[in-house]
Amino acid sequence: RGRHMDKAHFTAAVERYKDMVFRTALHTLASPQDADDTVQEVFLRLFQYQGTFDGEEHLRRWLLRVTVNRCRDLLKSPWRKRRVSWEEAPETPIFDRPEQETLYREVMALPEKYRTVLNLFYYEELSVREIGELLGVETSTVTTRLARARRRLKERLGEDWQDE
């Protein structure tokens, strides 16, 4: 059966999943500061959580769901600070290759609904069905958003992209 989080499991979970939570929040919010705040908030929720987890995958899904919901609340909040555009942010991720940064910039220029599905599909490797469940939308909606996001990236990166 599942079990409550003790301190050791909590610490291990933070280590294992903090990058996933940050990446998901960053793709949704497009603000490193807001993403950092979200990481703090999500792990505070985990620390306070009274339920149990049936294994690693259950924990991972729970964290993604809480992250996505927290980001949605932030996006709707009238109190949300005007976000600093990510170019001004000091903690821009470090990229091994220039084309990774180009792709990142183009992804971040997309509307939130596209950034979110791209992240969940490519980085978190969720299936289209799982993304639909997580976001509370039809599978067909997820498929459409992924196709539109890919098409926009192809239009923007087009020929240059092929040269890389």
N, C-alpha and C positions, 0 to 999 in steps of 0.2 A: 504493500500500500504506500501511498504518498506520505510525506512527513512535513512537519513544520520546519521552517528555516532556523537553524541555530546560527551562532555567530560565524563559525567556520564556513558553513554553506553559503551564508549571505556574502561573506568576503570573496569566496570563490566565484559566486554568481556575478558580483560587480566586476571582478577581473575579466571574466569570460565574456560578459555581454555589454560592458560599457561602450565599446566602440560601435557595436550594432545599434544601441539605443541612440548614440550621438549621430551616427550616419543617417538613421531613419528620421530623426528630428531635424537634422540639417537639410535633408532633401525636402521635407515638408515645409519648414519654416524659412529656409534660405537665410538664416541668421545664426552665426556661431554662438553669439551670446544667448539667444533664446534656446538654442540646442543644448548648451551647457546647463542652463536652468532646468530644462526638461530632464536631462540625465539625473540631476539632483532630485527632482521631484519624483521621477519614476522609481528610483532606488529607495527613496523615503517610503513610497507606497509599498514596495516589496518588503522593506524592513517591518512595516506595520501590518502586513498582510497576515490574516489569521488562518487562511486556508492551507491546503496541502497541495503538493505537485506530484503527479504520477510521472516522474522521470524528467529528464533534461528537455525533451521536446515540448512537453507541457509548459515548463517554465519559460522556455524561449517564446512560445506562442503568447503566453500571458504577458510577458514583457513587451512584445510587439504591439499587442492590443492596447495595453495601458499607454504606451508611447504614442500610438496613433490617436487615441482618444484625447490625451493631454494636448497634443499639437492642435487638434481640431478646436478644443476649448480655447486655446491661446489665439488661434486665428479669428475666432468669433468675438474675442474679448475687446470691449471698447477701450480697455486700459492698456492694451498692448502698446509698448513703445513703438514709435515709427522705427522700422527696422533699418539698421545700418546696412547699406548694400554690401554684399559680401566682398567686393573688391577692396573696400575700406577696412575690412576686418583683419586684424593682425594674425589670427590663427588660421590662415588659409592652409588647407592640407598641403603637404609636400608631395610632389609628384615625381616619379622616376623619369618620366618622359614628357616632353612638351605636349604631345598629342593627348595625353591623359588630362592635362590642365585645360586644353581646348575643349575636350569633350565635357569636362566638369562645368566649365563656363556655359556651354550651350545647354546642358541639362538644367542648370540653375536658372537659365533665362526662360525656361518653359513654365507654363502655369502649374500651380501646385498639384492639381489632380494628375498631371502627367509625371511630374517628378516623383510623386509618392509611389505610383505603380511601377515605374522603372526601378526604383530602389528595392521595393519588395520582391520584384521578379528577378532582377539581375544580381543584386548584392545579397539579399536574404534568401534567395532561391525558393520562394514560395510558389506554389502552382497558381494558375489563374483562378481556380476554384477557391483556394485558401485565401487569396487576396480579396476576392469577392466577399467571403465570409467576414474577414477582418474589417473591411471597409463598409460592409452592409450594402453592397450593390450587387447587381446581377453579374454573372460570369461574362455575359456578352458585353456588358459595360466595360469590364476590365480589359477584355480582348480589344475592344474598340479604342480605349485609351492607349493601350500599348502600341497598337498599330499607328495611331495618329502621332504618338510621341516619336516612334522610330522614323516615321515619314518626315516629321519636322527636322529631326536631327540629320537625316540624310540630305534634306534640302539645304540645311545650313552648312553641313560639313562636306557634302557632295564630293567633288573631284579632289579637293585638298585631302580629304580623308583617305581616298584610295592611294594617294602618294605615300602616305606614312609608312 
